[in-house]
């Protein structure tokens, strides 16, 4: 998904669940400041951790992005 964002000129802002595995807080302002772009290793470790926990999310995720200024 992140590669598709890049190809289409979309800036990654955030994801739910987060790409780093950190918990999403109620006070989180998802659309204000972009999260740091997660590395492949961070994404792999987060996904592996989700699988080991039983996949309670069911594979659902939301990616938030915005079109880059030209």
CHARMM-style PDB file with segment names, atoms N, HN, CA, C and O in Angstrom:
ATOM      1  N   UNK     1       0.826  -1.185   0.000  1.00  0.00      PROA
ATOM      2  CA  UNK     1       0.000   0.000   0.000  1.00  0.00      PROA
ATOM      3  C   UNK     1       0.875   1.255   0.000  1.00  0.00      PROA
ATOM      4  O   UNK     1       0.587   2.221  -0.707  1.00  0.00      PROA
ATOM      5  N   UNK     2       1.948   1.233   0.803  1.00  0.00      PROA
ATOM      6  HN  UNK     2       2.182   0.448   1.377  1.00  0.00      PROA
ATOM      7  CA  UNK     2       2.827   2.404   0.861  1.00  0.00      PROA
ATOM      8  C   UNK     2       3.508   2.653  -0.489  1.00  0.00      PROA
ATOM      9  O   UNK     2       3.725   3.804  -0.867  1.00  0.00      PROA
ATOM     10  N   UNK     3       3.841   1.594  -1.209  1.00  0.00      PROA
ATOM     11  HN  UNK     3       3.664   0.659  -0.903  1.00  0.00      PROA
ATOM     12  CA  UNK     3       4.427   1.752  -2.540  1.00  0.00      PROA
ATOM     13  C   UNK     3       3.415   2.366  -3.502  1.00  0.00      PROA
ATOM     14  O   UNK     3       3.774   3.200  -4.333  1.00  0.00      PROA
ATOM     15  N   UNK     4       2.167   1.962  -3.393  1.00  0.00      PROA
ATOM     16  HN  UNK     4       1.875   1.285  -2.717  1.00  0.00      PROA
ATOM     17  CA  UNK     4       1.103   2.538  -4.222  1.00  0.00      PROA
ATOM     18  C   UNK     4       0.939   4.021  -3.902  1.00  0.00      PROA
ATOM     19  O   UNK     4       0.816   4.834  -4.817  1.00  0.00      PROA
ATOM     20  N   UNK     5       0.937   4.384  -2.629  1.00  0.00      PROA
ATOM     21  HN  UNK     5       1.038   3.723  -1.885  1.00  0.00      PROA
ATOM     22  CA  UNK     5       0.879   5.797  -2.238  1.00  0.00      PROA
ATOM     23  C   UNK     5       2.002   6.565  -2.938  1.00  0.00      PROA
ATOM     24  O   UNK     5       1.762   7.617  -3.531  1.00  0.00      PROA
ATOM     25  N   UNK     6       3.219   6.042  -2.868  1.00  0.00      PROA
ATOM     26  HN  UNK     6       3.413   5.187  -2.386  1.00  0.00      PROA
ATOM     27  CA  UNK     6       4.391   6.701  -3.440  1.00  0.00      PROA
ATOM     28  C   UNK     6       4.222   6.892  -4.950  1.00  0.00      PROA
ATOM     29  O   UNK     6       4.491   7.973  -5.474  1.00  0.00      PROA
ATOM     30  N   UNK     7       3.778   5.848  -5.642  1.00  0.00      PROA
ATOM     31  HN  UNK     7       3.560   4.970  -5.216  1.00  0.00      PROA
ATOM     32  CA  UNK     7       3.601   5.903  -7.092  1.00  0.00      PROA
ATOM     33  C   UNK     7       2.550   6.925  -7.505  1.00  0.00      PROA
ATOM     34  O   UNK     7       2.649   7.520  -8.578  1.00  0.00      PROA
ATOM     35  N   UNK     8       1.557   7.130  -6.669  1.00  0.00      PROA
ATOM     36  HN  UNK     8       1.477   6.647  -5.797  1.00  0.00      PROA
ATOM     37  CA  UNK     8       0.448   8.031  -6.994  1.00  0.00      PROA
ATOM     38  C   UNK     8       0.627   9.438  -6.424  1.00  0.00      PROA
ATOM     39  O   UNK     8      -0.272  10.270  -6.544  1.00  0.00      PROA
ATOM     40  N   UNK     9       1.769   9.709  -5.808  1.00  0.00      PROA
ATOM     41  HN  UNK     9       2.499   9.033  -5.711  1.00  0.00      PROA
ATOM     42  CA  UNK     9       2.018  11.041  -5.278  1.00  0.00      PROA
ATOM     43  C   UNK     9       1.223  11.348  -4.022  1.00  0.00      PROA
ATOM     44  O   UNK     9       0.829  12.491  -3.793  1.00  0.00      PROA
ATOM     45  N   UNK    10       0.990  10.331  -3.214  1.00  0.00      PROA
ATOM     46  HN  UNK    10       1.310   9.402  -3.401  1.00  0.00      PROA
ATOM     47  CA  UNK    10       0.236  10.510  -1.967  1.00  0.00      PROA
ATOM     48  C   UNK    10       1.191  10.386  -0.794  1.00  0.00      PROA
ATOM     49  O   UNK    10       1.963   9.432  -0.702  1.00  0.00      PROA
ATOM     50  N   UNK    11       1.131  11.356   0.096  1.00  0.00      PROA
ATOM     51  HN  UNK    11       0.504  12.131   0.022  1.00  0.00      PROA
ATOM     52  CA  UNK    11       1.974  11.357   1.292  1.00  0.00      PROA
ATOM     53  C   UNK    11       1.318  10.511   2.381  1.00  0.00      PROA
ATOM     54  O   UNK    11       0.152  10.721   2.716  1.00  0.00      PROA
ATOM     55  N   UNK    12       2.061   9.562   2.928  1.00  0.00      PROA
ATOM     56  HN  UNK    12       3.008   9.391   2.655  1.00  0.00      PROA
ATOM     57  CA  UNK    12       1.562   8.736   4.029  1.00  0.00      PROA
ATOM     58  C   UNK    12       1.427   9.603   5.276  1.00  0.00      PROA
ATOM     59  O   UNK    12       2.364  10.308   5.651  1.00  0.00      PROA
ATOM     60  N   UNK    13       0.259   9.550   5.918  1.00  0.00      PROA
ATOM     61  HN  UNK    13      -0.502   8.977   5.613  1.00  0.00      PROA
ATOM     62  CA  UNK    13       0.010  10.316   7.141  1.00  0.00      PROA
ATOM     63  C   UNK    13      -0.050   9.388   8.353  1.00  0.00      PROA
ATOM     64  O   UNK    13       0.656   9.605   9.337  1.00  0.00      PROA
ATOM     65  N   UNK    14      -0.883   8.365   8.285  1.00  0.00      PROA
ATOM     66  HN  UNK    14      -1.457   8.188   7.485  1.00  0.00      PROA
ATOM     67  CA  UNK    14      -1.049   7.468   9.433  1.00  0.00      PROA
ATOM     68  C   UNK    14      -1.753   6.195   8.979  1.00  0.00      PROA
ATOM     69  O   UNK    14      -2.247   6.100   7.856  1.00  0.00      PROA
ATOM     70  N   UNK    15      -1.784   5.229   9.876  1.00  0.00      PROA
ATOM     71  HN  UNK    15      -1.382   5.306  10.789  1.00  0.00      PROA
ATOM     72  CA  UNK    15      -2.538   4.002   9.620  1.00  0.00      PROA
ATOM     73  C   UNK    15      -3.175   3.537  10.917  1.00  0.00      PROA
ATOM     74  O   UNK    15      -2.708   3.843  12.013  1.00  0.00      PROA
ATOM     75  N   UNK    16      -4.253   2.790  10.757  1.00  0.00      PROA
ATOM     76  HN  UNK    16      -4.633   2.541   9.866  1.00  0.00      PROA
ATOM     77  CA  UNK    16      -4.944   2.192  11.895  1.00  0.00      PROA
ATOM     78  C   UNK    16      -5.101   0.720  11.578  1.00  0.00      PROA
ATOM     79  O   UNK    16      -5.801   0.398  10.617  1.00  0.00      PROA
ATOM     80  N   UNK    17      -4.495  -0.201  12.324  1.00  0.00      PROA
ATOM     81  HN  UNK    17      -3.926   0.060  13.104  1.00  0.00      PROA
ATOM     82  CA  UNK    17      -3.577   0.015  13.433  1.00  0.00      PROA
ATOM     83  C   UNK    17      -2.280   0.637  12.928  1.00  0.00      PROA
ATOM     84  O   UNK    17      -2.004   0.615  11.729  1.00  0.00      PROA
ATOM     85  N   UNK    18      -1.497   1.184  13.827  1.00  0.00      PROA
ATOM     86  HN  UNK    18      -1.721   1.203  14.801  1.00  0.00      PROA
ATOM     87  CA  UNK    18      -0.267   1.850  13.424  1.00  0.00      PROA
ATOM     88  C   UNK    18       0.716   0.849  12.835  1.00  0.00      PROA
ATOM     89  O   UNK    18       0.703  -0.329  13.193  1.00  0.00      PROA
ATOM     90  N   UNK    19       1.554   1.313  11.942  1.00  0.00      PROA
ATOM     91  HN  UNK    19       1.564   2.270  11.651  1.00  0.00      PROA
ATOM     92  CA  UNK    19       2.569   0.457  11.309  1.00  0.00      PROA
ATOM     93  C   UNK    19       3.655   0.038  12.288  1.00  0.00      PROA
ATOM     94  O   UNK    19       4.386  -0.919  12.037  1.00  0.00      PROA
ATOM     95  N   UNK    20       3.762   0.744  13.392  1.00  0.00      PROA
ATOM     96  HN  UNK    20       3.168   1.522  13.596  1.00  0.00      PROA
ATOM     97  CA  UNK    20       4.802   0.430  14.366  1.00  0.00      PROA
ATOM     98  C   UNK    20       4.288  -0.442  15.503  1.00  0.00      PROA
ATOM     99  O   UNK    20       5.066  -0.875  16.353  1.00  0.00      PROA
ATOM    100  N   UNK    21       2.988  -0.702  15.526  1.00  0.00      PROA
ATOM    101  HN  UNK    21       2.356  -0.351  14.836  1.00  0.00      PROA
ATOM    102  CA  UNK    21       2.424  -1.526  16.586  1.00  0.00      PROA
ATOM    103  C   UNK    21       2.113  -0.769  17.859  1.00  0.00      PROA
ATOM    104  O   UNK    21       1.607  -1.352  18.817  1.00  0.00      PROA
ATOM    105  N   UNK    22       2.408   0.527  17.885  1.00  0.00      PROA
ATOM    106  HN  UNK    22       2.819   1.001  17.107  1.00  0.00      PROA
ATOM    107  CA  UNK    22       2.095   1.309  19.085  1.00  0.00      PROA
ATOM    108  C   UNK    22       0.586   1.499  19.176  1.00  0.00      PROA
ATOM    109  O   UNK    22      -0.093   1.576  18.152  1.00  0.00      PROA
ATOM    110  N   UNK    23       0.057   1.577  20.401  1.00  0.00      PROA
ATOM    111  HN  UNK    23       0.609   1.515  21.233  1.00  0.00      PROA
ATOM    112  CA  UNK    23      -1.391   1.721  20.551  1.00  0.00      PROA
ATOM    113  C   UNK    23      -1.883   3.075  20.041  1.00  0.00      PROA
ATOM    114  O   UNK    23      -1.170   4.075  20.128  1.00  0.00      PROA
ATOM    115  N   UNK    24      -3.087   3.099  19.519  1.00  0.00      PROA
ATOM    116  HN  UNK    24      -3.666   2.287  19.449  1.00  0.00      PROA
ATOM    117  CA  UNK    24      -3.714   4.326  19.055  1.00  0.00      PROA
ATOM    118  C   UNK    24      -4.437   4.965  20.235  1.00  0.00      PROA
ATOM    119  O   UNK    24      -5.315   4.347  20.838  1.00  0.00      PROA
ATOM    120  N   UNK    25      -4.076   6.180  20.560  1.00  0.00      PROA
ATOM    121  HN  UNK    25      -3.363   6.683  20.070  1.00  0.00      PROA
ATOM    122  CA  UNK    25      -4.660   6.882  21.703  1.00  0.00      PROA
ATOM    123  C   UNK    25      -5.863   7.714  21.277  1.00  0.00      PROA
ATOM    124  O   UNK    25      -5.932   8.167  20.134  1.00  0.00      PROA
ATOM    125  N   UNK    26      -6.801   7.915  22.181  1.00  0.00      PROA
ATOM    126  HN  UNK    26      -6.745   7.547  23.109  1.00  0.00      PROA
ATOM    127  CA  UNK    26      -7.978   8.738  21.870  1.00  0.00      PROA
ATOM    128  C   UNK    26      -7.603  10.180  21.564  1.00  0.00      PROA
ATOM    129  O   UNK    26      -8.313  10.871  20.834  1.00  0.00      PROA
ATOM    130  N   UNK    27      -6.501  10.627  22.116  1.00  0.00      PROA
ATOM    131  HN  UNK    27      -5.924  10.066  22.710  1.00  0.00      PROA
ATOM    132  CA  UNK    27      -6.066  12.009  21.904  1.00  0.00      PROA
ATOM    133  C   UNK    27      -5.265  12.179  20.615  1.00  0.00      PROA
ATOM    134  O   UNK    27      -4.881  13.295  20.267  1.00  0.00      PROA
ATOM    135  N   UNK    28      -5.013  11.089  19.912  1.00  0.00      PROA
ATOM    136  HN  UNK    28      -5.325  10.182  20.195  1.00  0.00      PROA
ATOM    137  CA  UNK    28      -4.225  11.114  18.675  1.00  0.00      PROA
ATOM    138  C   UNK    28      -4.933  11.973  17.628  1.00  0.00      PROA
ATOM    139  O   UNK    28      -6.137  11.835  17.413  1.00  0.00      PROA
ATOM    140  N   UNK    29      -4.187  12.847  16.990  1.00  0.00      PROA
ATOM    141  HN  UNK    29      -3.209  12.959  17.164  1.00  0.00      PROA
ATOM    142  CA  UNK    29      -4.723  13.698  15.923  1.00  0.00      PROA
ATOM    143  C   UNK    29      -4.212  13.131  14.596  1.00  0.00      PROA
ATOM    144  O   UNK    29      -3.139  13.502  14.118  1.00  0.00      PROA
ATOM    145  N   UNK    30      -4.990  12.239  14.022  1.00  0.00      PROA
ATOM    146  HN  UNK    30      -5.861  11.938  14.411  1.00  0.00      PROA
ATOM    147  CA  UNK    30      -4.561  11.447  12.872  1.00  0.00      PROA
ATOM    148  C   UNK    30      -4.258  12.246  11.613  1.00  0.00      PROA
ATOM    149  O   UNK    30      -3.436  11.822  10.802  1.00  0.00      PROA
ATOM    150  N   UNK    31      -4.902  13.386  11.436  1.00  0.00      PROA
ATOM    151  HN  UNK    31      -5.570  13.731  12.095  1.00  0.00      PROA
ATOM    152  CA  UNK    31      -4.776  14.105  10.171  1.00  0.00      PROA
ATOM    153  C   UNK    31      -3.859  15.317  10.252  1.00  0.00      PROA
ATOM    154  O   UNK    31      -3.684  16.015   9.253  1.00  0.00      PROA
ATOM    155  N   UNK    32      -3.270  15.588  11.409  1.00  0.00      PROA
ATOM    156  HN  UNK    32      -3.412  15.022  12.221  1.00  0.00      PROA
ATOM    157  CA  UNK    32      -2.456  16.797  11.581  1.00  0.00      PROA
ATOM    158  C   UNK    32      -0.998  16.611  11.174  1.00  0.00      PROA
ATOM    159  O   UNK    32      -0.516  17.298  10.274  1.00  0.00      PROA
ATOM    160  N   UNK    33      -0.306  15.708  11.812  1.00  0.00      PROA
ATOM    161  HN  UNK    33      -0.697  15.149  12.544  1.00  0.00      PROA
ATOM    162  CA  UNK    33       1.113  15.496  11.585  1.00  0.00      PROA
ATOM    163  C   UNK    33       1.352  14.098  11.031  1.00  0.00      PROA
ATOM    164  O   UNK    33       0.853  13.120  11.587  1.00  0.00      PROA
ATOM    165  N   UNK    34       2.110  13.992   9.942  1.00  0.00      PROA
ATOM    166  HN  UNK    34       2.516  14.787   9.490  1.00  0.00      PROA
ATOM    167  CA  UNK    34       2.418  12.658   9.416  1.00  0.00      PROA
ATOM    168  C   UNK    34       3.256  11.844  10.393  1.00  0.00      PROA
ATOM    169  O   UNK    34       4.153  12.370  11.052  1.00  0.00      PROA
ATOM    170  N   UNK    35       2.951  10.558  10.476  1.00  0.00      PROA
ATOM    171  HN  UNK    35       2.223  10.130   9.941  1.00  0.00      PROA
ATOM    172  CA  UNK    35       3.799   9.637  11.235  1.00  0.00      PROA
ATOM    173  C   UNK    35       5.093   9.465  10.461  1.00  0.00      PROA
ATOM    174  O   UNK    35       5.106   9.636   9.242  1.00  0.00      PROA
ATOM    175  N   UNK    36       6.180   9.130  11.141  1.00  0.00      PROA
ATOM    176  HN  UNK    36       6.170   8.992  12.132  1.00  0.00      PROA
ATOM    177  CA  UNK    36       7.407   8.793  10.398  1.00  0.00      PROA
ATOM    178  C   UNK    36       7.126   7.594   9.485  1.00  0.00      PROA
ATOM    179  O   UNK    36       6.388   6.681   9.856  1.00  0.00      PROA
ATOM    180  N   UNK    37       7.718   7.609   8.301  1.00  0.00      PROA
ATOM    181  HN  UNK    37       8.318   8.350   8.001  1.00  0.00      PROA
ATOM    182  CA  UNK    37       7.523   6.514   7.351  1.00  0.00      PROA
ATOM    183  C   UNK    37       8.131   5.243   7.946  1.00  0.00      PROA
ATOM    184  O   UNK    37       9.336   5.202   8.193  1.00  0.00      PROA
ATOM    185  N   UNK    38       7.322   4.206   8.181  1.00  0.00      PROA
ATOM    186  HN  UNK    38       6.343   4.240   7.981  1.00  0.00      PROA
ATOM    187  CA  UNK    38       7.838   2.988   8.813  1.00  0.00      PROA
ATOM    188  C   UNK    38       8.755   2.196   7.879  1.00  0.00      PROA
ATOM    189  O   UNK    38       8.516   2.131   6.674  1.00  0.00      PROA
ATOM    190  N   UNK    39       9.782   1.609   8.431  1.00  0.00      PROA
ATOM    191  HN  UNK    39       9.976   1.662   9.411  1.00  0.00      PROA
ATOM    192  CA  UNK    39      10.694   0.791   7.640  1.00  0.00      PROA
ATOM    193  C   UNK    39      10.046  -0.562   7.337  1.00  0.00      PROA
ATOM    194  O   UNK    39       9.066  -0.943   7.977  1.00  0.00      PROA
ATOM    195  N   UNK    40      10.587  -1.269   6.379  1.00  0.00      PROA
ATOM    196  HN  UNK    40      11.383  -0.960   5.859  1.00  0.00      PROA
ATOM    197  CA  UNK    40      10.073  -2.602   6.052  1.00  0.00      PROA
ATOM    198  C   UNK    40      10.180  -3.532   7.254  1.00  0.00      PROA
ATOM    199  O   UNK    40       9.277  -4.325   7.521  1.00  0.00      PROA
ATOM    200  N   UNK    41      11.299  -3.427   7.981  1.00  0.00      PROA
ATOM    201  HN  UNK    41      12.033  -2.783   7.764  1.00  0.00      PROA
ATOM    202  CA  UNK    41      11.503  -4.295   9.151  1.00  0.00      PROA
ATOM    203  C   UNK    41      10.468  -3.981  10.235  1.00  0.00      PROA
ATOM    204  O   UNK    41       9.919  -4.901  10.841  1.00  0.00      PROA
ATOM    205  N   UNK    42      10.197  -2.715  10.485  1.00  0.00      PROA
ATOM    206  HN  UNK    42      10.644  -1.968   9.993  1.00  0.00      PROA
ATOM    207  CA  UNK    42       9.202  -2.337  11.496  1.00  0.00      PROA
ATOM    208  C   UNK    42       7.820  -2.866  11.114  1.00  0.00      PROA
ATOM    209  O   UNK    42       7.083  -3.362  11.967  1.00  0.00      PROA
ATOM    210  N   UNK    43       7.473  -2.761   9.837  1.00  0.00      PROA
ATOM    211  HN  UNK    43       8.071  -2.358   9.145  1.00  0.00      PROA
ATOM    212  CA  UNK    43       6.167  -3.266   9.378  1.00  0.00      PROA
ATOM    213  C   UNK    43       6.106  -4.783   9.514  1.00  0.00      PROA
ATOM    214  O   UNK    43       5.092  -5.330   9.947  1.00  0.00      PROA
ATOM    215  N   UNK    44       7.199  -5.468   9.141  1.00  0.00      PROA
ATOM    216  HN  UNK    44       8.023  -5.024   8.788  1.00  0.00      PROA
ATOM    217  CA  UNK    44       7.244  -6.926   9.255  1.00  0.00      PROA
ATOM    218  C   UNK    44       7.071  -7.355  10.713  1.00  0.00      PROA
ATOM    219  O   UNK    44       6.274  -8.246  11.007  1.00  0.00      PROA
ATOM    220  N   UNK    45       7.808  -6.728  11.618  1.00  0.00      PROA
ATOM    221  HN  UNK    45       8.455  -6.004  11.379  1.00  0.00      PROA
ATOM    222  CA  UNK    45       7.726  -7.092  13.033  1.00  0.00      PROA
ATOM    223  C   UNK    45       6.329  -6.821  13.602  1.00  0.00      PROA
ATOM    224  O   UNK    45       5.822  -7.603  14.407  1.00  0.00      PROA
ATOM    225  N   UNK    46       5.718  -5.728  13.187  1.00  0.00      PROA
ATOM    226  HN  UNK    46       6.130  -5.094  12.533  1.00  0.00      PROA
ATOM    227  CA  UNK    46       4.355  -5.411  13.642  1.00  0.00      PROA
ATOM    228  C   UNK    46       3.370  -6.474  13.152  1.00  0.00      PROA
ATOM    229  O   UNK    46       2.535  -6.953  13.918  1.00  0.00      PROA
ATOM    230  N   UNK    47       3.473  -6.837  11.877  1.00  0.00      PROA
ATOM    231  HN  UNK    47       4.152  -6.447  11.254  1.00  0.00      PROA
ATOM    232  CA  UNK    47       2.565  -7.845  11.321  1.00  0.00      PROA
ATOM    233  C   UNK    47       2.779  -9.203  11.972  1.00  0.00      PROA
ATOM    234  O   UNK    47       1.814  -9.910  12.263  1.00  0.00      PROA
ATOM    235  N   UNK    48       4.033  -9.575  12.203  1.00  0.00      PROA
ATOM    236  HN  UNK    48       4.817  -9.001  11.966  1.00  0.00      PROA
ATOM    237  CA  UNK    48       4.322 -10.845  12.857  1.00  0.00      PROA
ATOM    238  C   UNK    48       3.749 -10.853  14.276  1.00  0.00      PROA
ATOM    239  O   UNK    48       3.187 -11.856  14.718  1.00  0.00      PROA
ATOM    240  N   UNK    49       3.891  -9.743  14.979  1.00  0.00      PROA
ATOM    241  HN  UNK    49       4.347  -8.928  14.620  1.00  0.00      PROA
ATOM    242  CA  UNK    49       3.329  -9.636  16.328  1.00  0.00      PROA
ATOM    243  C   UNK    49       1.820  -9.786  16.328  1.00  0.00      PROA
ATOM    244  O   UNK    49       1.256 -10.433  17.210  1.00  0.00      PROA
ATOM    245  N   UNK    50       1.153  -9.181  15.326  1.00  0.00      PROA
ATOM    246  HN  UNK    50       1.611  -8.655  14.609  1.00  0.00      PROA
ATOM    247  CA  UNK    50      -0.307  -9.304  15.217  1.00  0.00      PROA
ATOM    248  C   UNK    50      -0.710 -10.755  14.969  1.00  0.00      PROA
ATOM    249  O   UNK    50      -1.692 -11.234  15.536  1.00  0.00      PROA
ATOM    250  N   UNK    51       0.044 -11.449  14.125  1.00  0.00      PROA
ATOM    251  HN  UNK    51       0.842 -11.059  13.665  1.00  0.00      PROA
ATOM    252  CA  UNK    51      -0.258 -12.858  13.850  1.00  0.00      PROA
ATOM    253  C   UNK    51      -0.098 -13.715  15.107  1.00  0.00      PROA
ATOM    254  O   UNK    51      -0.914 -14.598  15.371  1.00  0.00      PROA
ATOM    255  N   UNK    52       0.944 -13.451  15.865  1.00  0.00      PROA
ATOM    256  HN  UNK    52       1.606 -12.734  15.650  1.00  0.00      PROA
ATOM    257  CA  UNK    52       1.182 -14.231  17.081  1.00  0.00      PROA
ATOM    258  C   UNK    52       0.122 -13.977  18.154  1.00  0.00      PROA
ATOM    259  O   UNK    52      -0.111 -14.830  19.011  1.00  0.00      PROA
ATOM    260  N   UNK    53      -0.513 -12.817  18.109  1.00  0.00      PROA
ATOM    261  HN  UNK    53      -0.323 -12.124  17.413  1.00  0.00      PROA
ATOM    262  CA  UNK    53      -1.575 -12.497  19.072  1.00  0.00      PROA
ATOM    263  C   UNK    53      -2.915 -13.081  18.651  1.00  0.00      PROA
ATOM    264  O   UNK    53      -3.898 -12.955  19.381  1.00  0.00      PROA
ATOM    265  N   UNK    54      -2.970 -13.705  17.506  1.00  0.00      PROA
ATOM    266  HN  UNK    54      -2.172 -13.806  16.912  1.00  0.00      PROA
ATOM    267  CA  UNK    54      -4.212 -14.320  17.064  1.00  0.00      PROA
ATOM    268  C   UNK    54      -4.957 -13.522  16.023  1.00  0.00      PROA
ATOM    269  O   UNK    54      -6.041 -13.931  15.608  1.00  0.00      PROA
ATOM    270  N   UNK    55      -4.421 -12.402  15.584  1.00  0.00      PROA
ATOM    271  HN  UNK    55      -3.541 -12.069  15.921  1.00  0.00      PROA
ATOM    272  CA  UNK    55      -5.066 -11.629  14.522  1.00  0.00      PROA
ATOM    273  C   UNK    55      -6.431 -11.104  14.890  1.00  0.00      PROA
ATOM    274  O   UNK    55      -7.371 -11.228  14.104  1.00  0.00      PROA
ATOM    275  N   UNK    56      -6.564 -10.518  16.067  1.00  0.00      PROA
ATOM    276  HN  UNK    56      -5.800 -10.417  16.705  1.00  0.00      PROA
ATOM    277  CA  UNK    56      -7.859 -10.014  16.536  1.00  0.00      PROA
ATOM    278  C   UNK    56      -8.439  -8.952  15.611  1.00  0.00      PROA
ATOM    279  O   UNK    56      -9.656  -8.771  15.572  1.00  0.00      PROA
ATOM    280  N   UNK    57      -7.583  -8.240  14.858  1.00  0.00      PROA
ATOM    281  HN  UNK    57      -6.594  -8.387  14.890  1.00  0.00      PROA
ATOM    282  CA  UNK    57      -8.066  -7.192  13.961  1.00  0.00      PROA
ATOM    283  C   UNK    57      -8.738  -7.774  12.716  1.00  0.00      PROA
ATOM    284  O   UNK    57      -9.482  -7.070  12.033  1.00  0.00      PROA
ATOM    285  N   UNK    58      -8.492  -9.018  12.421  1.00  0.00      PROA
ATOM    286  HN  UNK    58      -7.888  -9.590  12.976  1.00  0.00      PROA
ATOM    287  CA  UNK    58      -9.121  -9.666  11.277  1.00  0.00      PROA
ATOM    288  C   UNK    58      -8.589  -9.201   9.932  1.00  0.00      PROA
ATOM    289  O   UNK    58      -9.253  -9.405   8.915  1.00  0.00      PROA
ATOM    290  N   UNK    59      -7.419  -8.584   9.891  1.00  0.00      PROA
ATOM    291  HN  UNK    59      -6.880  -8.418  10.717  1.00  0.00      PROA
ATOM    292  CA  UNK    59      -6.835  -8.154   8.630  1.00  0.00      PROA
ATOM    293  C   UNK    59      -7.311  -6.801   8.145  1.00  0.00      PROA
ATOM    294  O   UNK    59      -6.889  -6.355   7.078  1.00  0.00      PROA
ATOM    295  N   UNK    60      -8.170  -6.137   8.886  1.00  0.00      PROA
ATOM    296  HN  UNK    60      -8.513  -6.499   9.753  1.00  0.00      PROA
ATOM    297  CA  UNK    60      -8.660  -4.828   8.499  1.00  0.00      PROA
ATOM    298  C   UNK    60      -7.656  -3.756   8.887  1.00  0.00      PROA
ATOM    299  O   UNK    60      -7.147  -3.751  10.008  1.00  0.00      PROA
ATOM    300  N   UNK    61      -7.370  -2.848   7.960  1.00  0.00      PROA
ATOM    301  HN  UNK    61      -7.784  -2.851   7.050  1.00  0.00      PROA
ATOM    302  CA  UNK    61      -6.522  -1.708   8.281  1.00  0.00      PROA
ATOM    303  C   UNK    61      -6.977  -0.513   7.466  1.00  0.00      PROA
ATOM    304  O   UNK    61      -7.603  -0.666   6.417  1.00  0.00      PROA
ATOM    305  N   UNK    62      -6.664   0.658   7.944  1.00  0.00      PROA
ATOM    306  HN  UNK    62      -6.156   0.782   8.796  1.00  0.00      PROA
ATOM    307  CA  UNK    62      -7.016   1.912   7.280  1.00  0.00      PROA
ATOM    308  C   UNK    62      -5.723   2.686   7.059  1.00  0.00      PROA
ATOM    309  O   UNK    62      -4.925   2.847   7.983  1.00  0.00      PROA
ATOM    310  N   UNK    63      -5.518   3.161   5.847  1.00  0.00      PROA
ATOM    311  HN  UNK    63      -6.166   3.031   5.096  1.00  0.00      PROA
ATOM    312  CA  UNK    63      -4.361   3.985   5.535  1.00  0.00      PROA
ATOM    313  C   UNK    63      -4.845   5.398   5.267  1.00  0.00      PROA
ATOM    314  O   UNK    63      -5.813   5.605   4.536  1.00  0.00      PROA
ATOM    315  N   UNK    64      -4.163   6.371   5.865  1.00  0.00      PROA
ATOM    316  HN  UNK    64      -3.377   6.202   6.459  1.00  0.00      PROA
ATOM    317  CA  UNK    64      -4.527   7.772   5.717  1.00  0.00      PROA
ATOM    318  C   UNK    64      -3.403   8.465   4.953  1.00  0.00      PROA
ATOM    319  O   UNK    64      -2.234   8.333   5.315  1.00  0.00      PROA
ATOM    320  N   UNK    65      -3.743   9.188   3.920  1.00  0.00      PROA
ATOM    321  HN  UNK    65      -4.693   9.295   3.625  1.00  0.00      PROA
ATOM    322  CA  UNK    65      -2.758   9.898   3.130  1.00  0.00      PROA
ATOM    323  C   UNK    65      -3.354  11.166   2.556  1.00  0.00      PROA
ATOM    324  O   UNK    65      -4.564  11.387   2.621  1.00  0.00      PROA
ATOM    325  N   UNK    66      -2.484  12.002   1.990  1.00  0.00      PROA
ATOM    326  HN  UNK    66      -1.501  11.823   1.938  1.00  0.00      PROA
ATOM    327  CA  UNK    66      -2.969  13.201   1.304  1.00  0.00      PROA
ATOM    328  C   UNK    66      -2.093  13.444   0.082  1.00  0.00      PROA
ATOM    329  O   UNK    66      -0.906  13.119   0.060  1.00  0.00      PROA
ATOM    330  N   UNK    67      -2.721  14.026  -0.928  1.00  0.00      PROA
ATOM    331  HN  UNK    67      -3.685  14.290  -0.909  1.00  0.00      PROA
ATOM    332  CA  UNK    67      -2.005  14.303  -2.172  1.00  0.00      PROA
ATOM    333  C   UNK    67      -0.911  15.328  -1.911  1.00  0.00      PROA
ATOM    334  O   UNK    67      -1.130  16.340  -1.246  1.00  0.00      PROA
ATOM    335  N   UNK    68       0.267  15.043  -2.447  1.00  0.00      PROA
ATOM    336  HN  UNK    68       0.445  14.220  -2.987  1.00  0.00      PROA
ATOM    337  CA  UNK    68       1.395  15.971  -2.276  1.00  0.00      PROA
ATOM    338  C   UNK    68       1.154  17.232  -3.085  1.00  0.00      PROA
ATOM    339  O   UNK    68       0.583  17.183  -4.174  1.00  0.00      PROA
ATOM    340  N   UNK    69       1.595  18.364  -2.544  1.00  0.00      PROA
ATOM    341  HN  UNK    69       2.059  18.403  -1.659  1.00  0.00      PROA
ATOM    342  CA  UNK    69       1.506  19.629  -3.265  1.00  0.00      PROA
ATOM    343  C   UNK    69       2.437  19.577  -4.472  1.00  0.00      PROA
ATOM    344  O   UNK    69       3.534  19.025  -4.386  1.00  0.00      PROA
ATOM    345  N   UNK    70       2.012  20.144  -5.582  1.00  0.00      PROA
ATOM    346  HN  UNK    70       1.121  20.593  -5.652  1.00  0.00      PROA
ATOM    347  CA  UNK    70       2.838  20.095  -6.794  1.00  0.00      PROA
ATOM    348  C   UNK    70       3.546  21.346  -7.026  1.00  0.00      PROA
ATOM    349  OT1 UNK    70       4.283  21.466  -8.005  1.00  0.00      PROA
TER     350      UNK     70
END
